[in-house]
Amino acid sequence: MFPDIIENIQSFEKSFDAIPPNRRNDLNLLSDYFIKRRASSLGIKIIVICTHNSRRSHMAQLWLAAAAEHYKISDFQTYSGGTEATAFNPNAVGAMRKAGFDIEGNESLPNPVYGVRWKAIQSSYKAFSTKYDDPFNPQSDFVAMMVCQSADEACPIVRGMDFRITIEYNDPKAFDNTDLQDAKYSERCLEIGREMCYVMQRVSVESNCS
């Protein structure tokens, strides 16, 4: 994997204990589901859902995918979607690049299809904005992870899901076009990265112990 991503993951691991207990409880529920699926030799599909599928959902989707690679969790597929489609926000793209991800795409398009990599030899992973129920995303037997309150409220029913959980993150959009913009996007990116890596490390440890 790219050195900056490895360095971030190592930093996350040193601060797992700083995750607040109430959030750790929610993250444990998610990892427990993954652990049970793996114990039954079942694959895992997760759709990360927020309103516009532009910031937090993409960050979580990509960190989960990279963490699965790092912790050697096989048969793990990540997706994201919104209650509406917009575009992977350029500020969020910038924060993920700063964290170490290689992301390429034509940002002049209304909804670019980005190619994302977290290691040198890798087929690019497609990231673009779509609705959560778009045919590109799984239609059954998946986890629905809600990362914003408005999407949670707008989707009382997510058809086809096998498990649903809400893990909210503050929206860095509130700092767009301010002096704090880049810092706040990076802060959210790293917060999400730490928590998604916490989940996947726990899956790796518990699966190896069973």
C-alpha positions in Angstrom: 0.0 0.0 0.0 1.1 3.6 -0.5 3.4 4.8 2.4 1.1 7.7 3.5 -1.8 5.3 3.9 0.3 2.9 5.9 1.5 5.7 8.1 -2.0 6.9 8.7 -3.3 3.5 9.6 -0.4 3.0 12.0 -1.3 6.4 13.6 -5.0 5.3 13.8 -4.0 2.1 15.6 -2.2 4.1 18.3 -5.3 6.2 19.0 -8.1 3.5 18.9 -8.5 3.9 22.7 -9.4 7.6 22.2 -12.6 6.7 20.3 -15.4 7.6 22.7 -17.1 4.6 24.3 -20.5 5.3 22.8 -19.1 5.4 19.3 -17.0 2.3 19.9 -20.1 0.5 20.9 -21.7 1.3 17.5 -18.5 0.4 15.7 -18.4 -2.9 17.5 -22.0 -3.7 16.4 -20.8 -3.2 12.8 -17.7 -5.3 13.2 -19.7 -8.0 15.1 -21.9 -8.4 12.0 -18.8 -8.7 9.7 -17.3 -11.3 12.1 -20.5 -13.4 12.0 -20.6 -13.3 8.2 -17.0 -14.4 8.0 -17.5 -17.2 10.5 -20.3 -18.5 8.2 -18.0 -18.1 5.1 -20.3 -15.5 3.7 -19.2 -12.5 1.7 -19.8 -9.0 2.9 -21.3 -6.1 1.0 -21.8 -2.6 2.5 -23.4 0.5 1.1 -22.4 3.7 2.9 -25.3 6.1 2.6 -25.6 9.9 3.1 -27.8 12.5 1.5 -25.8 13.6 -1.5 -23.2 10.9 -1.8 -20.5 13.5 -2.1 -18.4 13.6 1.0 -18.7 11.4 4.1 -20.1 8.3 2.3 -17.2 8.3 -0.1 -14.6 8.7 2.6 -16.0 5.8 4.6 -16.4 3.6 1.5 -12.8 4.1 0.5 -11.3 3.8 3.9 -13.3 0.5 4.4 -11.9 -0.8 1.1 -8.4 0.1 2.0 -8.6 -1.2 5.5 -10.0 -4.5 4.2 -6.8 -4.7 2.0 -4.5 -3.8 4.9 -6.1 -6.3 7.4 -6.4 -9.0 4.7 -10.2 -9.2 4.9 -11.3 -11.1 1.7 -14.6 -11.1 -0.1 -15.4 -7.6 1.2 -17.1 -5.2 -1.2 -17.8 -1.5 -0.5 -20.2 0.8 -2.2 -21.8 4.2 -1.4 -24.9 6.0 -2.4 -27.2 8.9 -1.5 -30.8 9.7 -1.3 -29.9 11.7 -4.4 -26.8 11.7 -6.7 -24.6 14.8 -7.0 -20.8 14.3 -7.4 -17.8 13.2 -5.3 -17.0 16.7 -3.9 -13.6 18.1 -4.9 -12.8 19.1 -1.3 -13.4 15.5 -0.2 -11.3 14.2 -3.1 -8.5 16.5 -2.0 -8.7 15.3 1.6 -8.5 11.7 0.5 -5.5 12.5 -1.7 -3.8 14.2 1.2 -4.4 11.0 3.3 -2.5 9.0 0.6 -5.0 7.8 -1.9 -4.3 8.1 -5.6 -7.4 9.6 -7.2 -7.8 10.5 -10.9 -10.8 11.8 -12.8 -12.1 14.6 -15.0 -13.3 17.1 -12.4 -14.9 19.3 -15.1 -17.7 16.7 -15.5 -20.9 17.1 -13.6 -20.5 13.7 -11.9 -16.9 12.4 -12.5 -16.1 8.7 -12.3 -12.9 8.7 -10.4 -10.3 5.9 -10.4 -9.0 5.3 -6.9 -5.9 3.3 -5.9 -4.4 2.7 -2.5 -1.5 0.6 -3.7 0.8 0.8 -6.8 -0.3 -2.4 -8.5 -4.1 -2.3 -8.4 -7.0 -2.0 -10.9 -8.5 1.4 -10.2 -11.5 1.4 -7.9 -14.4 3.4 -9.3 -15.9 6.2 -7.2 -18.7 8.3 -8.3 -22.0 9.7 -6.9 -25.1 7.6 -7.3 -28.4 6.9 -5.4 -28.1 4.1 -2.9 -30.6 2.0 -4.8 -28.9 2.4 -8.2 -28.4 -0.9 -10.1 -24.6 -0.4 -9.7 -25.0 -1.0 -6.0 -26.1 -4.4 -4.4 -29.8 -5.0 -4.3 -29.9 -7.6 -1.5 -28.0 -9.1 1.4 -26.0 -5.9 2.2 -25.2 -3.7 5.1 -26.7 -0.2 5.0 -24.5 2.2 7.0 -26.0 5.6 7.4 -23.5 8.4 8.0 -25.8 11.4 8.3 -29.0 12.1 10.1 -31.0 13.4 7.1 -30.3 10.3 5.1 -31.2 8.1 8.1 -34.6 10.0 8.4 -35.2 10.0 4.6 -34.7 6.2 4.4 -36.9 4.5 7.0 -36.7 1.4 4.8 -33.7 0.4 2.7 -35.0 -2.5 0.6 -32.7 -5.6 0.4 -30.5 -4.8 3.3 -29.5 -7.6 5.7 -28.3 -5.2 8.5 -28.6 -1.5 9.1 -26.6 0.8 11.4 -26.3 4.5 11.8 -22.8 6.0 12.5 -23.1 9.7 12.0 -20.3 12.2 11.1 -20.4 15.9 11.1 -20.5 17.3 7.5 -17.4 19.2 6.5 -19.6 21.1 3.9 -20.3 23.6 6.7 -16.7 24.9 6.2 -16.8 25.2 2.4 -15.2 28.5 1.2 -13.8 29.3 4.6 -10.2 29.5 6.0 -10.9 26.2 7.8 -12.1 24.3 4.7 -9.0 22.1 4.1 -8.3 21.5 7.7 -11.9 20.4 8.5 -12.1 18.1 5.4 -8.8 16.4 6.5 -10.1 16.2 10.1 -13.2 14.4 8.9 -11.3 12.2 6.6 -9.0 11.0 9.3 -11.8 10.6 11.8 -13.6 8.3 9.4 -10.4 6.5 8.5 -9.6 5.8 12.2 -13.0 4.4 12.9 -13.3 2.3 9.8 -9.8 0.9 10.5 -10.9 0.2 14.0 -13.8 -1.9 12.7 -11.6 -3.8 10.2 -8.8 -4.5 12.6 -11.3 -5.9 15.1 -12.7 -8.1 12.4 -9.2 -9.4 11.5 -8.3 -10.1 15.2 -11.6 -11.8 16.1 -11.7 -13.8 12.9 -8.2 -15.1 13.5 -9.0 -16.0 17.1 -12.1 -18.0 16.2 
